[in-house]
Amino acid sequence: MAHEPQALDRATSEEGAEAQRVHARRWLVLALVCSGLLLVAMDATVLNVALPSIAQALGPSSVQLLWIIDLYSLVVAALLVFAGSLSDRFGRRRMFVIGLVLFGLASFPAAYADSAELLIASRALRGVGGALIMPATLSIIRNVFTSTRERWLAIAIWSSTASAGTALGPILAGILLERYWWGSVFLLTIPPVIIALVGTALWVPESRDPNPGSIDVLSALLSVVGMLGIVYGIKELAKYGFGDGMAASVGLLGLVAMAAFVARQRRLAYPMIDLTLFRTWRFSTSALAVMLSFFGFFALLFFITQYFQLVRGLSPLETGVRLLPLAVASAVAAPLTGSFVRRLGTRVTLSGGFLTIAFAMALFATLGGGSGELLIAAGLVLMGFGASVTVTAGSQAIMGSAPADRAGGAAAVQETSFELGAGLGVALMGSLMGAVYSRSLPDVSGVSASVLDTARESLPTAADQAARLGEAGERLFAAAKEAFFDGFGVTMLAGVAVMLATALLAFLYLPNRTAEAAEGPGSSEW
């Protein structure tokens, strides 16, 4: 019995020494988990520059093209909360490592895919890996950073990494595609995955929730079926109209599954998503702000890369260079956002960010064949700056408005808002763009009806068809570019309306600076 106090003291001493070691390398741990987050964020946009090459190599339909781009983000969004539950129960570091391995392994079938179907399936598998990576990153940060101020700074860096990754994806892809085939953009992730795996094994501590809730597989299944069913219905109905019974049925199934998911969360003692968090206007408005910020950002990126490469005829590298203002503005805005929030409050900062995005979209709505470089660069700067400000401020408001004992649930909502906004932005805005483009492309003399039907799928397919024809192909592609501008203008104006409405919502329902300060340090301190 005399040895028991000594053993207890020794164990306590060892725990204290380990805590000191973890504290000493906390910034290294942050760098490692942010490297994983960077991979997830980059993969959401890395294919935008490769779209023309993919269209030419695999011949996907317009719907398949949209799935290739945004199925990844939708799978991540649908599985994030479930993956977070797995991390809490089986270990955050373990799930982070498994996610990295899945992400890396899926790079090979994606890089060497010989069909649109295989590429879509590979993107889905990478989405599963991304879903395991993302929640683990924030959970590890919350476990390693014990100081409130340092934790807020780490979360700000985390948000900045997400914004920077989405902007860097097309630029790095453009550099690769200048010399290699389109699949090389997936192999780009292999070296960082290996480095992150080795670093995680050496320096990232393991952690678990001491009282994890039950893992609800049914809720996860309902969320996946609901998300993908709704998006599939939107894509197909936008293309074929409400006469498409299959699309309507799948869309309805998605709505029913999502309604069942929400109803189930209300009944569960340990729900996947804590819906009670949405009872406060500050939390729900901030979550909506983060989602809609990425909604506009990803939609614009999807279209502008097609404009650069197909309308302007630029190479992937030239396209990446022209996207630099977007990346630079995003990188500059993120660290400044904390100062904006402290001086102006979350309400003014978020509202101003969305007004900036709306102005950027209004500029792009005027885009035409004779648009100058200055207008495009100005629009990209405004979009990058506004989106980075709104995402960073919104993320801080989400975490700051949740009680400390429900921080995990708030983080899950924050991450889901990121990915859901990315997926829905391409799905909804892409479907609107496709519908207007298809209806705007007229008959062209010398072009058969079957070729026209194919050209109406999307601008990349029109470019592919036009390349096979002579003089008639030139007329076809000229008409397709005009139809692209029609669709782009309508889509950007719709985006302006959404951003203005969100700016008004943020101004009306977020607290002013005085009320925010009265809520305590958790609401405003980085």
N, C-alpha and C positions, 0 to 999 in steps of 0.2 A: 504493500500500500504506500510505503514511503517513496517508492519510485514514481507513483502516479503524478504528483505535482511537478516533479522534474520533467517527466515526459510531456505533460501539458505545457509547461513553460518552453520546452524545446520546440514543440509544435507551433506555439504562438510566435516564438522568435523566428522560426522558419517562414511562417506566413507573413510576418512583418518584413522580413528581408526580401521575400518574393514581391510583395507589394511595392517596396522601394525600387526594385529592379524594373518592374512594369512602369512605375511612374517615371523613371529615368529615361526610358525609351518610348514614352508615349507619343512623341512627335514622329518617331520612326514608324510606329504602328499606324499612325494616321496616314503617313505617306503610303504604306503598303495597302491599306484598305481603300484609299482613294485611287490607287493604281487599278484595283479591281473595278471600282465604280467608273473610272475613266473608260475601261474596256466596254462596259455595259452601255455607257452613254454614246461612245463613238459608234458602236454597232448599230445604233438606231438611225444613224445618218450616213454611214460610210458608203452605202449602196447608191445614194442619190446620183453621184457623179458617174457611176457605172451603168446606169439605166440604159443609155443608148447601146452600149456594148452587149448587155444582157438581152435586150430586145432583138438585136441582130443575131446573136448566137443561139438563143433558146426559143425565140418566137412566141413569147407569152401573150395571152389576151390582155385586154385592159384591166379586167378584174384580177387576173393572176399577177399582173404588174403591181397592182395595189397591195395584194397579199404579200408579195415578195418584200415590199418596203415595210409594211406596218404590222404583219403578223407577229414579228419579233416583239414589238412593244406591247401588243395586246396580250400575248402569252405571259410576258413579264408582269403586266398589270393584273391579270387574272390570277396568277399564282403567288403574288408577293406576300399576301397576308398568311396564306397557308405555309409558305416557305419560312416566314417569320416564326410561326408556331413550331415548325420542325427545329429551327435554330434554338429556340428557347428550351426545347426539351432535350435535344441530342447534342447541343453544343454549337455556339456561334462560329468558332474557328473551323470546326469540322464541316459545317454546311458551306462555309466560305470556300474551303478547299475543294469540296465536292462540286460546287458551282463552277469554280475555275477549271477543274478537270473536264466537266461536261462541255463547258464553253470552248475549251481548246480542242477537244476531240471532234466537236461538231464543225470545226473549221475545215476539216479535210473533205467531207462529202459536199459541203457548201462550195468550196473552192473548185472542186472537180465535177460539179453537177452537170449532167448532160441533158437535163430536162427541167422545165419550170416546176414540175411536181416535186422533184428531188430537192431543188433549191428551197422551195417553200417548206418542205419537211425539215431540212437542215436548219433553216431559220427558226422554226418552232423549237427544235432541240436547243439551239443557242439561247432561245428565250427562257427555257427551263433552267439552264445554267445561270442566266442573268437574274432570274427570280430568286435563286438561292444565294447569289452574291449580294444583292442590294440590301435586304433587311439585315444581313449579318454585319454589313459595314457600319450602319448606325448603331446597332446594338453593341458592337465592339467599342465604338467611340464612347458611348455612354458608360461602358464599364471601365475604360482606361482613364478617362478624364474625370477626375473627382471634383475639381474646382468648377464652380458654376460658370465663371467668366471664361475660363479656358475651354469649357465644353461648348459654350456658345460660339467661341472663335472657331473651334474644330468643326462645328456644324456649318458655320458660314463657309469655311474652306471646302467642306463636303458639297454644299450647294454650288459653289463656284466651279468645282471640278465637274459636276454634272453639266453645267452650262457650257464650260470650255470643251468638254468632250463632244457634245453635239455639234459644236462649231468646227472642231478640229477634224472630225471624221471625213467630210468631203475634201478638205485640203490635203490630208495625207493620202487619201484615195487617189486624188488627182496626180500626185507625185508618182505613185506606183503605176498608175495606168498609162503614164507616158512611156513606160518601157516594158510593162508586163501585161498579161491578160487580166480580164475582169476578176477572176477568182483569186488573184493575188491579194485583194483587199481583205480577204478572210485570213490568209496566212500571216498578215501583218500582226495579228494578235498573239501568235504563238510565242515569240520571245518575251513579251510582257507577262504572259500567263506563267511561263517557266520561272521568271524572276519573282513574281508574286508568290508562287507556290513555295519556292525555297525560302524567301524572306518570312513568309507566314509560319512555316515550320520552325524557323529559328527564333523568331521574336514576338509573334502575336500570342498572347495568353488565351487559354480556353476559358469560357464562361458559359453558364447556364442559368435559366430562371429556377430558383430554388422551389418555387411552387407553380410549375407550368400547368396551364389548363389542358383540357382534353383536346386531342387532334380530331377535328371534325372533317372527315373525308367527304361527306355528303355536301357540306357547305362549299368546299373547294370545287367539287364537281359542278354544283349549281352555278357558281360564279364563272367557271370556264365556259359552260354551255350557254349561259346568259350573255356573256360578253361577245363570244364569237358568233352566236346566232344573230344577235342584234346587228353587228357589223356586217355579217354576210347579207342579211336582208337589206340593209341600207345600200350596199354596193350593187347588188343585183337589181333592186327596184329602181335605182337611179339609172341603170343601163337599159332595162327592159320595160320599166313601168309597172303599174299595179296589176297588169294582166298576167304577170309571172307568178303562178300559183305556188311553185316551189319556193321562190324567194320569200313570198308573203308568209308561207307556213313556217319556214325556218326562222324568219324574223319574229313571228308570233311566239314560237317556242322559246326564243331567246328572252323575250319580254316576260313570259310566264316563269322561266327559270330564274330570272333576276328578281322578280317579285317574290318567288318562293325563298330565294336566298335572303332577302331583306326580312321577310316574315320569320324565317328560322333564326336569324341573328337576334331578333327581339325576344325570342323564347329561351335561347341558350344561356346557361349560367356563365359560360366562358365563350363569348362569341368571337368569331374571327375578326370582325370589325365592331368596335365599340360605338354603336349608333348614338348613344347618349351624348357623345362628344359634339354631335351636330346640333344639339339643342341651343348652343350659344352661337350667336350671329358672327362673332369674331372668328371662331374656329371654322364654321361652314363657309363663310365668305372667303377666308384665306385659302382654304382647300380648293374652292372653285377658282380662285385667282391663279394658283399654281397650275392647275389643270389647263385653264384657258390660255395662259401664257405660252405653255408648250404647244398647245393646240395651234395657235397662230404661227409660232416659230417653225414648227415642223412642216406645216402646210406650205409656208413660203419657200422653205428650203427645197421641198419636193418639186415645186414649179420652177423656181429660178434656175436650178441646175439644168432642167430641160431647155429653158430659154437660152442659156449660155451655149450649150453644146449643139442643140438642134437648130434653133433659130439663128443664132450668131455664128454657128459653125466652129466654136472654139474647141481646143483639145481639152482633155481632162485636167492637165496641169494648168492651162490658162484659166480654166474654170475655177480650180482651187485657188489660184492667185487672186482672182476677182472676188472670192469669198473671204479673203483676209480681213476686210473691214468688219465683217460680222464677228469673226473670232476675236479680233483686237478689242472691239467695243464691248463684247461680252466679258472679256478678261479684265478690262478696266472698270466696268460698272460694278462687278461683284464685290470687290473690297471696299468700294465707296458706299455701298448700300447701308452698312451699319451706321455711318455718319449721317446719311440722309434720314434714317429712322430715328436716331437720337435727336436730331435737330427739328425734324418736321413731323415725326410721328408716322405710324404705319399707314394711317388713312391717306394722308397726302402723298406719301411715297408710292403706295400701290396705285392710287388713282393717277398720279403723274406718269408712272410707268406704263399703264394701259393707254393713256392718251398718246404717249410717245409711239407705242406699237400701232395705234390707230392711224397716226400721221404717216408712219412708214408704209402701211398698207394702202393708204390713200395715194401716196406717191406711186406705188407699184400699180395701182388701178389705172394710171395714165400710161402705162408702158405700151410702147408700140415699136414698129420696125425702125423708127428714126430716133429712138430714145438715146440720150447721151450717157457716157460713163459716169458723169457727175451725179445725175439723178439716181442711177442704180447704186452707186457707192453711198450716197446720202441715205437712201432707203435702208441699205444693209446696216449702216452704222446705227441708225435710229432703232431698227428692229433688234439688233444685238444688245444695245444699251438698255432698251425698255424691257426686253424679255429677261435679261440677267437681273435687273433691279426687281422686277415683280416676283421672279422665282425665289431670289434670296430673301427678300422682305416677307413674302408669303410663307416661306418655310420657317422663318423665325417666328412669325405670328402663330403658325400652327402649333409649334412646339411650346411657345410661350403662353398660349391660351389654355393648354391642357394641364390638369393637376399633375404633380410629380409622380403619383402612383399610377398614372395612366399614360405616361410618356411613351411606352412601347406601342400602345394603340394609336397615339398621335403620329408617331414615326411611320407606322404602317400606312396610315391615310396619306401622309406626306409623300411617301414613295409611290403609292398607287396613283396619286394625282399626277406625278411626273409622267409615268409611263402611259396612263390612260389618256392624258392630254396629247401625248405624241401619237398614239395609235389612232385616236378619234380625229385628230387634226387631219391626218392623211386620208382616213376613211371618209369622213364627211365632206371635207373641202375637195378631196380628190374626186369623190362621186359627183359633186356639184360641177366641178370643172369638166369632168368627162361628159356629163349630160349636156352642158351648154356647148362644148366643143363638137360633140357628135351631131347636134341639131344645127350647128352653124356651118358645118362643112357642106357646101352645095355640090350638085352634080358638076362634073368637069368633063368637057368634051374630049373624046378620045380615050376615056377611062371607063372600063366596064363596071357594071353594077357590083359584081363580086369584089373587085379591087377596092371600090369605094366603101363597101361595107367593112372591109378589113381596115382601110385607112381611118374610118370613123372610130375604131377602137381607141386610139390614142395617137399623140403626135409621134412617138417613136415608131409605131407601126406604119404610120403614114410616110415617114422618112424612109423606112425599109422598102415599102411598095414603090415609092417614087424613084428610088435608085434603080429599080428594075425596068423602068420605062424610059423612053427618050424624051422628046419635047413635051409629050403629055404628062410625063412625070414631073417636069418642072412646073407645069400649070397646077398639077395636083398638090405639090408641096407648097407652092405659093398660097393656094387656097387654104391648106391645112394650117399654115402659119397665121393667117388672118383669123381662122376659127380658134386657134390657140389664144390669140390676143383677146378675142371676145370672151372666151371662157375664163381667162385669167382676170380680166377686168371685173366680171361679175363676181367671181370668187373673192377677189380682194375687197370689193365693196361690201360683200356679206361679212367678211372678216372685220372690216371697219365697224359695222353695226354691232357685232358681238363684242369688240373691244371697248367701244363707247358705253355699251350697256354694262359691262363689267366695271369700268371706271366709275360709273354712277353708283353701282351697287356697293363698291368698296367705300365710296365717299359717304354713302348714307348709313351703312351698317357697321363699319369699323369705328372703334372709339377714337375720339380726338386725342391730341397729345397729352392734355391735362388728365383726362380720364385714364389713359394708358399708364401714365406715371403713377397714378394712385393705385393701380392694380398690383404694384410691387415690382421688384427687380426681375422676376422671371419673365415679365412681359416686354421689357425693353432692353435688358442688358445682354450684350454679346458675350 
